[in-house]
Amino acid sequence: MSIKVLHIYPSTDSMIAQYVSLLKEDKSVEMMVCDEPKQIQQHCKDFGPHILHLHGCNAPSFTKAALWARSQGIRIVVTPHGQLEPWDSSSQNMVNTNLPTLISHAYAMIARSPIEAEELRKQGWNSRLETVYNPIVTRSTTITKMQEAHRRIYEQVMSSNVLELIDEKTKSAMRTLIKVGITDDNRWGNTFDPNPINWNIILIYAKLEGITSYIERGMTNMGISIQESNLKSQYLPDGYTKPESIAGKPIIEMVREIRDNYEANELALLPLIELDRALRYDDVEDDVLMQQLKSEKLDSFFSALMQILKEQSDFDEGFMPCPPTNGAETERIRDRIKKHLEI
């Protein structure tokens, strides 16, 4: 996929303008530049960038435009160009702006030096910090190295929060692979054409959600072989932790842990898939389980989980101890799954 980047910057800063012009010379990335905030929305609509790269932080009109771009699903990268360092007088104007909100949701911040990176780290607005030396002001790097560093950052941005990027065909294929991986039997899965599927995204998502073994088992059982992919690194939201297995625990305990993870905004896919497998293969007495769940006030949450499993792993209603429900709680669970890797 060719990555499209829209660079926005104030025309009044000649140093930033020169820096952006050097970036734009890299023809391996589709780029457009804009130094007029009133034109940013139209450029986004016409150019369709995947990433909006904000240069400089002392122009509120650019911050506002970047926030609008984020609301449209465009990923944000910010290079302050020193304007957030305490000795920069322009940083004093940031107190009442939306800049902290924008920066906290940026996929990456790029510092020009380790000193600037350390200052940005102290501010604590964003932990996803990169350092790329500026060839205009130092001989310790080159224009080519600077361009290569930005290209790597853009690629990493587009390998992050991949659930947002998965198309419907890839989602459907992933559900099939999960089900076949759980059952270890390709008769449970619908056949599909592997050629249009974005395998890189599936493998990244599986790794971050802890379900790689299920995906790989599904692929093996369906006779799908793909060229080994060199997965790029990803930027992760603050607080992300590797999903922990709950396999082997009694189902009532599994539901408790899933509920606790849900309430803590840490709901990964792995425990849901393991619950699917347990309900298929454990010796479950439906009436006893539902009585236990009701006594702990988990029955409505559990019935919502049945709908979620139906959507995530094609869980069959014949294995469900109760009918699925599709109400407000189900929607909240969907939202937590969707936002697990969101930045």
C-alpha positions as CSV (number, residue, x, y, z in Angstrom):
1,M,0.0,0.0,0.0
2,S,1.3,3.4,-1.0
3,I,1.2,5.7,2.1
4,K,-0.3,9.2,1.6
5,V,1.0,11.9,3.9
6,L,-0.2,15.5,4.1
7,H,2.3,17.9,5.7
8,I,0.9,21.0,7.3
9,Y,3.0,23.9,8.6
10,P,3.0,27.6,9.0
11,S,4.4,29.5,6.0
12,T,6.0,32.1,8.4
13,D,8.6,29.6,9.6
14,S,11.2,29.3,6.8
15,M,13.2,26.6,8.7
16,I,10.2,24.3,8.9
17,A,9.3,25.1,5.3
18,Q,12.8,24.0,4.2
19,Y,12.6,20.9,6.3
20,V,9.2,19.9,4.8
21,S,10.5,20.5,1.2
22,L,13.4,18.0,1.9
23,L,10.8,15.4,3.1
24,K,8.7,16.0,0.0
25,E,11.7,15.0,-2.2
26,D,11.3,11.4,-1.1
27,K,9.2,9.9,-3.9
28,S,8.6,6.6,-2.2
29,V,5.8,8.2,-0.2
30,E,2.9,10.1,-1.7
31,M,3.0,13.6,-0.1
32,M,1.2,16.9,-0.3
33,V,2.0,20.0,1.6
34,C,-0.2,22.8,2.9
35,D,0.7,26.0,4.7
36,E,-2.8,27.5,4.8
37,P,-5.1,26.2,7.5
38,K,-8.3,27.1,5.6
39,Q,-7.3,24.7,2.8
40,I,-6.5,21.7,5.0
41,Q,-10.0,20.2,5.0
42,Q,-10.3,20.4,1.2
43,H,-6.8,18.9,0.8
44,C,-7.9,16.0,3.0
45,K,-11.0,15.4,1.0
46,D,-9.2,15.7,-2.4
47,F,-5.9,13.9,-1.5
48,G,-7.3,11.4,1.0
49,P,-4.2,11.2,3.2
50,H,-3.6,8.3,5.6
51,I,-1.4,10.5,7.8
52,L,-1.5,14.2,8.6
53,H,1.9,15.3,9.8
54,L,1.8,18.6,11.8
55,H,5.0,20.6,11.9
56,G,5.3,23.2,14.6
57,C,3.0,23.7,17.6
58,N,2.4,27.4,18.0
59,A,-0.4,28.0,15.5
60,P,-3.8,27.1,17.0
61,S,-5.5,27.2,13.6
62,F,-3.3,24.3,12.5
63,T,-4.0,22.4,15.7
64,K,-7.7,22.8,15.2
65,A,-7.4,21.6,11.6
66,A,-5.4,18.5,12.7
67,L,-8.0,17.7,15.3
68,W,-10.7,17.8,12.6
69,A,-8.5,15.4,10.5
70,R,-8.2,13.0,13.4
71,S,-12.0,13.0,13.7
72,Q,-12.1,11.9,10.1
73,G,-9.9,8.9,10.8
74,I,-6.7,10.4,9.6
75,R,-3.7,9.4,11.7
76,I,-1.6,12.2,13.2
77,V,2.1,12.6,13.5
78,V,3.6,15.7,15.2
79,T,7.0,17.3,14.9
80,P,7.2,20.2,17.3
81,H,10.4,21.6,15.9
82,G,11.5,22.7,19.3
83,Q,8.3,24.7,20.0
84,L,7.4,22.7,23.1
85,E,10.7,23.1,24.8
86,P,10.5,25.3,28.0
87,W,13.0,27.9,26.7
88,D,11.0,28.5,23.5
89,S,8.9,31.6,24.2
90,S,6.1,30.4,21.9
91,S,5.4,27.4,24.1
92,Q,3.9,29.8,26.7
93,N,0.9,30.2,24.4
94,M,-0.1,26.6,24.5
95,V,-1.9,26.6,27.9
96,N,-5.4,27.0,26.7
97,T,-5.3,25.2,23.3
98,N,-6.3,21.8,22.2
99,L,-2.7,20.8,21.6
100,P,-2.3,18.4,24.6
101,T,-5.4,16.5,23.3
102,L,-4.0,16.3,19.8
103,I,-0.5,15.2,20.9
104,S,-1.8,12.6,23.3
105,H,-3.6,10.9,20.4
106,A,-0.8,11.3,17.9
107,Y,0.7,8.0,16.7
108,A,4.2,9.5,17.1
109,M,6.0,12.6,18.1
110,I,9.3,13.3,16.4
111,A,12.0,15.2,18.2
112,R,15.0,16.7,16.5
113,S,17.5,15.6,19.1
114,P,17.8,13.5,22.2
115,I,17.7,16.6,24.4
116,E,14.3,17.6,22.8
117,A,13.1,14.1,23.2
118,E,13.9,14.1,26.9
119,E,12.0,17.4,27.4
120,L,9.0,16.0,25.5
121,R,9.2,12.8,27.7
122,K,9.1,14.9,30.8
123,Q,5.9,16.6,29.6
124,G,4.3,13.2,29.5
125,W,1.8,14.1,26.7
126,N,2.9,11.2,24.5
127,S,5.2,8.3,25.1
128,R,5.5,7.3,21.4
129,L,8.6,9.4,20.9
130,E,11.0,9.2,17.9
131,T,14.3,11.1,17.4
132,V,15.2,12.1,13.9
133,Y,18.1,14.5,13.4
134,N,17.7,17.6,11.2
135,P,20.2,17.6,8.4
136,I,19.7,21.4,8.0
137,V,21.3,22.1,11.4
138,T,23.6,19.2,12.0
139,R,26.2,17.2,10.1
140,S,25.5,14.0,12.1
141,T,22.9,12.9,9.6
142,T,22.0,13.2,5.9
143,I,18.9,14.1,4.0
144,T,18.6,10.5,2.8
145,K,18.8,9.2,6.4
146,M,16.2,11.7,7.5
147,Q,13.8,10.7,4.7
148,E,14.4,7.0,5.5
149,A,13.6,7.6,9.2
150,H,10.3,9.3,8.4
151,R,9.4,6.5,5.9
152,R,9.9,4.0,8.7
153,I,7.8,6.0,11.1
154,Y,5.0,6.3,8.5
155,E,5.1,2.6,7.9
156,Q,4.9,1.9,11.6
157,V,1.9,4.2,12.0
158,M,0.1,2.2,9.3
159,S,0.9,-1.0,11.1
160,S,-0.7,0.2,14.3
161,N,-4.4,0.0,15.4
162,V,-4.9,-2.4,12.5
163,L,-8.5,-3.3,13.4
164,E,-9.5,0.1,12.1
165,L,-7.9,-0.9,8.7
166,I,-9.4,-4.3,8.2
167,D,-11.8,-4.6,5.3
168,E,-14.9,-6.8,5.4
169,K,-13.4,-9.6,3.4
170,T,-10.4,-9.8,5.7
171,K,-12.7,-9.7,8.8
172,S,-14.8,-12.5,7.4
173,A,-11.7,-14.6,6.6
174,M,-10.3,-14.0,10.1
175,R,-13.6,-15.2,11.7
176,T,-13.4,-18.3,9.7
177,L,-9.7,-18.9,10.6
178,I,-10.5,-18.4,14.3
179,K,-13.4,-20.9,14.2
180,V,-11.3,-23.5,12.3
181,G,-8.4,-22.9,14.7
182,I,-10.7,-23.5,17.7
183,T,-12.3,-26.6,16.3
184,D,-9.2,-27.9,14.5
185,D,-11.5,-29.0,11.7
186,N,-11.9,-27.2,8.4
187,R,-15.5,-28.5,8.0
188,W,-16.5,-25.8,10.4
189,G,-15.3,-23.0,8.2
190,N,-16.5,-21.4,4.9
191,T,-14.0,-21.5,2.1
192,F,-12.7,-18.2,0.8
193,D,-10.3,-16.8,-1.7
194,P,-7.0,-16.1,0.1
195,N,-5.7,-13.8,-2.6
196,P,-7.5,-10.5,-1.8
197,I,-7.0,-11.0,2.0
198,N,-4.6,-8.6,3.8
199,W,-2.6,-11.2,5.6
200,N,-0.1,-8.8,7.1
201,I,-2.9,-7.0,9.0
202,I,-4.4,-10.3,10.2
203,L,-1.0,-11.5,11.5
204,I,-0.4,-8.2,13.2
205,Y,-3.8,-8.1,14.8
206,A,-3.5,-11.8,15.9
207,K,-0.1,-11.1,17.6
208,L,-1.4,-8.1,19.5
209,E,-4.6,-9.8,20.6
210,G,-2.8,-13.0,21.6
211,I,-4.6,-15.3,19.1
212,T,-1.7,-16.1,16.7
213,S,-1.8,-19.9,17.5
214,Y,-5.6,-20.0,16.6
215,I,-5.0,-18.1,13.3
216,E,-2.0,-20.3,12.3
217,R,-3.9,-23.5,13.2
218,G,-6.9,-22.3,11.1
219,M,-4.6,-21.6,8.2
220,T,-3.0,-25.0,8.4
221,N,-6.3,-26.8,8.6
222,M,-7.6,-24.9,5.6
223,G,-4.5,-25.6,3.6
224,I,-3.6,-21.9,3.3
225,S,0.1,-21.1,2.9
226,I,1.4,-17.5,2.6
227,Q,4.8,-16.1,2.0
228,E,6.4,-15.5,5.4
229,S,5.8,-11.9,6.3
230,N,8.3,-9.6,8.1
231,L,5.9,-7.9,10.5
232,K,6.8,-4.3,11.1
233,S,6.8,-2.8,14.6
234,Q,3.6,-1.1,15.8
235,Y,2.9,1.9,18.0
236,L,0.7,0.9,21.0
237,P,-1.7,2.8,23.2
238,D,-0.6,3.7,26.7
239,G,-1.3,0.9,29.1
240,Y,-1.3,-1.9,26.5
241,T,-0.3,-5.2,28.0
242,K,0.1,-8.6,26.3
243,P,-3.2,-10.6,26.7
244,E,-3.0,-13.3,29.3
245,S,-4.5,-16.7,28.8
246,I,-7.5,-17.9,31.0
247,A,-7.7,-21.3,29.4
248,G,-8.2,-24.2,31.7
249,K,-10.2,-22.3,34.3
250,P,-13.8,-23.0,35.1
251,I,-16.2,-21.2,32.9
252,I,-17.6,-19.1,35.7
253,E,-14.1,-17.8,36.5
254,M,-13.4,-17.1,32.8
255,V,-16.6,-15.0,32.6
256,R,-15.5,-13.1,35.8
257,E,-12.1,-12.3,34.3
258,I,-13.5,-11.2,31.0
259,R,-15.9,-8.9,32.9
260,D,-13.1,-7.5,35.0
261,N,-11.0,-6.9,31.9
262,Y,-14.0,-5.3,30.2
263,E,-14.5,-2.9,33.2
264,A,-10.8,-2.1,33.2
265,N,-10.9,-1.2,29.5
266,E,-8.4,-4.0,28.8
267,L,-10.6,-6.5,26.8
268,A,-8.5,-8.4,24.4
269,L,-9.7,-11.1,22.0
270,L,-7.8,-14.0,23.5
271,P,-10.0,-14.7,26.6
272,L,-13.1,-14.5,24.4
273,I,-11.7,-17.1,22.0
274,E,-10.8,-19.3,24.9
275,L,-14.3,-19.0,26.3
276,D,-15.6,-20.1,22.9
277,R,-13.4,-23.2,23.0
278,A,-14.3,-24.0,26.6
279,L,-18.1,-23.8,25.9
280,R,-17.6,-26.2,22.9
281,Y,-15.4,-28.8,24.6
282,D,-15.9,-28.6,28.4
283,D,-18.6,-30.6,30.1
284,V,-21.0,-27.8,30.6
285,E,-24.3,-28.2,32.5
286,D,-26.2,-25.3,31.1
287,D,-28.8,-24.9,33.9
288,V,-26.1,-25.1,36.6
289,L,-23.9,-22.6,34.8
290,M,-26.7,-20.1,34.4
291,Q,-27.7,-20.4,38.0
292,Q,-24.1,-19.6,39.0
293,L,-24.0,-16.7,36.6
294,K,-27.3,-15.4,37.9
295,S,-26.2,-15.6,41.5
296,E,-23.2,-13.4,40.7
297,K,-25.2,-11.1,38.5
298,L,-23.2,-12.1,35.5
299,D,-26.1,-13.6,33.5
300,S,-26.9,-10.5,31.4
301,F,-23.2,-9.9,30.7
302,F,-22.9,-13.6,29.7
303,S,-25.8,-13.4,27.3
304,A,-24.2,-10.3,25.7
305,L,-20.9,-12.3,25.4
306,M,-22.8,-15.0,23.4
307,Q,-23.6,-12.4,20.8
308,I,-20.0,-11.1,20.8
309,L,-18.7,-14.7,20.3
310,K,-21.2,-15.2,17.4
311,E,-19.7,-12.1,15.7
312,Q,-16.0,-12.7,16.6
313,S,-15.6,-16.5,16.1
314,D,-18.9,-17.6,14.5
315,F,-19.8,-19.3,17.7
316,D,-22.8,-21.6,17.1
317,E,-26.0,-21.1,19.0
318,G,-26.2,-24.9,19.6
319,F,-23.3,-24.5,22.1
320,M,-24.8,-21.5,23.9
321,P,-26.1,-22.1,27.4
322,C,-28.5,-19.1,26.9
323,P,-29.8,-17.1,23.9
324,P,-27.6,-14.2,22.8
325,T,-28.7,-10.6,23.5
326,N,-27.9,-7.6,21.4
327,G,-28.6,-4.6,23.6
328,A,-26.7,-1.7,25.1
329,E,-24.2,-3.9,27.0
330,T,-23.4,-5.9,23.9
331,E,-22.6,-2.6,22.1
332,R,-20.4,-1.5,25.0
333,I,-18.4,-4.7,24.7
334,R,-18.1,-4.3,21.0
335,D,-16.8,-0.8,21.6
336,R,-14.1,-2.0,24.1
337,I,-12.9,-4.6,21.6
338,K,-12.7,-2.0,18.9
339,K,-10.8,0.5,21.1
340,H,-8.4,-2.0,22.6
341,L,-5.6,-1.0,20.2
342,E,-6.9,2.5,19.5
343,I,-4.4,5.4,19.9
